[in-house]
Amino acid sequence: MTPRRKRLLAVLAIVVGVGAAAVLASLAFEENLLYFYSPTQIVAGEVPEGRTFRIGGLVTTGSVQRSSGSLEVHFVVTDNQESIPVRYTGLLPDLFSEGKGVIAHGHMTDSGEFVADEVLAKHDENYMPPEVAESLHMPTPARTTE
C-alpha cells in the first residue's frame, strides 16, 4: 500500500470516528434535555410520552396537603387557565408556599398526576423564572442586584 493511500485511509477513519462521536453526543444531549411545559400545554397533550420534563406555574392556594408520618406532599400547579395535581416525596424548599411560583421536574402518570422528583421555588419576591412568567402571561420583573 502506498503512503498516499495510507494517509487517505487514516483521514477517512478520523472523519468517520468524529462523525460517529458527534451523532452519539447529539443523541445523548437530546435524551438529557428537560423541556418546560405549562399546565395548559400538558392538558392540550403537548407533553412527550414517557419522558421527564419540567412543569411550572403557581401553587394553587389551599391545595397543599401533607401526608402525616411521611414526606409526601400533594399540591396543584396552575397557570391561571389549567391546573395539574402534583405529588412529591421529599423535603420542600424553604420558600415553597401557596400562591408562589414553582418549577417541578418529573413525569406524568397515566392518571393525569405529575410525580415530581425535584421541586424548585422562586428565590425572592421580585424574581420569577422567565418560563413561568411567560406561561402565566406576565411581564418578567427586573432582577435586583444587591
Sequence and secondary structure as in RCSB ss.txt:
>XXXX:A:sequence
MTPRRKRLLAVLAIVVGVGAAAVLASLAFEENLLYFYSPTQIVAGEVPEGRTFRIGGLVTTGSVQRSSGSLEVHF
VVTDNQESIPVRYTGLLPDLFSEGKGVIAHGHMTDSGEFVADEVLAKHDENYMPPEVAESLHMPTPARTTE
>XXXX:A:secstr
  HHHHHHHHHHHHHHHHHHHHHHHHHHHHHH   EE HHHHHTT S TT  EEEEEEE TT  EE TTSSEEEE
EEE SS EEEEEEES   TT  TTSEEEEEEEE TTS EEEEEEEE SSTT   HHHHHHTT         
